[in-house]
Amino acid sequence: MAARVEKAEGAAPSREQIEATFQQEGLRPHEWGNAPADRYDWHSHTYQKVLYCVSGSIVFHTPDGDLELGAGDRLEVDSGTEHAATVGPDGVTCLEAAR
């Protein structure tokens, strides 16, 4: 079980580009966001989480270490992987889908 980040290269993709990527992968994302310093307690899912940070920042905590995401970065968290999260100083908006 693992979590991994793919950092955006160059300029962050637009929301429309991120939505198109999800569509190409056959995924239907939903949007969520949080205020600065909001936290998610440790939990896991029965599905693979695929997430893009659209704006702001967030740190996902895993047993293997912290994964920092900024605008345009992609996170994949395997089913059953424990994780928690802390929202960055400017809040965060994400698009997320289950695979």
Buried (B, 14 or more C-beta within 10 A) or exposed (E): EEBEBEEBEEEBBEBEEBBEBBEEEEBEBEEEBBEEEBEBEEEBBEEBBBBBBBBBBBBBBBEEEEBBBBBBBBBBBBEEBBBBBBBBEEBBBBBBBBE
